[in-house]
């Protein structure tokens, strides 16, 4: 295996892990929604199932922590990759936001449409 194949293999495993965590978060939130809906349909007290619902939400929090950890790992792998001078490999999703994306959230205007904080793009 050459370096490109090795890097692509690791990148594929990384993206698969990121997707798996996102899928697990989606499934866990669906479970909580289902628990609340079932309780309402069955006309059961809000107290009933409270502990099990809390445990399910704790699992979501743990999955969120896992997601943060894998994203941090991804960032560190990118730094390592650059430090080793291996250049850029086009593997995985290519329309990723910039590293500073999380620091500048979108701004909502009065019409409640999301827009870029920098304003509309002008095409020359």
C-alpha positions in Angstrom: 0.0 0.0 0.0 1.3 3.4 -0.8 1.0 6.5 1.4 -2.1 7.8 -0.5 -3.9 4.5 0.0 -3.1 4.4 3.7 -4.2 8.0 4.3 -7.4 7.4 2.3 -8.1 4.3 4.4 -7.7 6.2 7.7 -9.8 9.1 6.4 -12.5 6.7 5.3 -12.6 5.2 8.8 -12.6 8.7 10.4 -15.6 9.8 8.2 -17.4 6.5 9.0 -16.9 7.1 12.7 -18.2 10.7 12.4 -21.3 9.4 10.5 -21.9 6.6 13.0 -21.9 9.0 15.9 -24.2 11.4 14.1 -26.5 8.5 13.3 -26.5 7.3 17.0 -27.4 10.9 18.1 -30.2 10.9 15.6 -31.5 7.5 16.8 -31.2 8.5 20.5 -33.1 11.8 20.0 -35.8 9.9 18.1 -36.1 7.5 21.0 -36.6 10.4 23.5 -39.2 11.9 21.1 -40.9 8.5 20.9 -40.9 8.1 24.7 -42.6 11.5 25.1 -45.1 10.8 22.3 -46.0 7.3 23.7 -46.5 8.8 27.2 -48.9 11.4 25.7 -50.8 8.8 23.6 -51.2 6.5 26.6 -52.2 9.4 28.8 -49.6 8.4 31.4 -48.4 10.8 34.1 -45.3 12.9 33.3 -43.7 11.3 36.3 -43.9 7.8 34.7 -40.8 7.0 32.8 -39.0 10.1 33.9 -35.9 8.3 35.0 -35.6 6.2 31.8 -36.1 9.4 29.7 -33.4 11.1 31.8 -31.0 8.2 31.2 -31.7 8.4 27.4 -30.9 12.1 27.5 -27.7 11.4 29.4 -26.8 9.0 26.5 -27.4 11.9 24.1 -25.0 14.1 26.1 -22.4 11.3 26.1 -22.8 10.9 22.3 -22.4 14.7 22.0 -19.1 14.5 24.0 -18.0 11.7 21.7 -18.8 13.8 18.7 -16.7 16.7 20.0 -13.8 14.3 20.7 -13.9 12.8 17.2 -14.1 16.2 15.6 -11.1 17.3 17.8 -9.3 14.1 16.6 -10.1 15.0 13.0 -8.6 18.5 13.5 -5.4 17.1 15.1 -5.0 14.5 12.3 -5.2 17.4 9.8 -2.5 19.3 11.6 -0.3 16.1 11.8 -0.9 15.6 8.1 0.3 19.1 7.3 3.3 18.9 9.6 4.5 15.7 7.8 4.3 17.7 4.6 1.9 15.3 2.9 -0.1 18.0 1.2 -3.8 17.8 0.6 -5.8 14.7 -0.1 -9.4 15.0 -1.5 -11.1 12.3 0.6 -14.6 12.6 2.0 -17.0 15.5 2.0 -15.4 18.4 0.1 -17.8 21.2 1.0 -16.6 21.6 4.6 -16.8 24.9 6.4 -13.7 26.9 7.3 -12.0 26.2 10.6 -13.3 29.5 12.0 -16.9 28.8 10.9 -18.0 27.9 14.4 -16.8 31.2 15.7 -19.0 33.3 13.4 -22.6 32.0 13.5 -25.1 33.0 10.8 -27.0 36.2 11.6 -30.8 36.2 11.2 -32.4 39.2 9.6 -35.9 40.5 10.3 -37.5 38.1 7.8 -36.0 35.2 9.8 -33.9 34.0 6.9 -30.4 32.8 7.7 -27.7 34.9 6.0 -24.0 35.1 6.2 -22.7 37.6 8.8 -20.6 39.2 6.0 -23.7 40.1 4.1 -24.9 39.0 0.6 -22.3 37.9 -2.0 -21.7 40.2 -5.0 -21.0 38.5 -8.3 -18.7 40.5 -10.6 
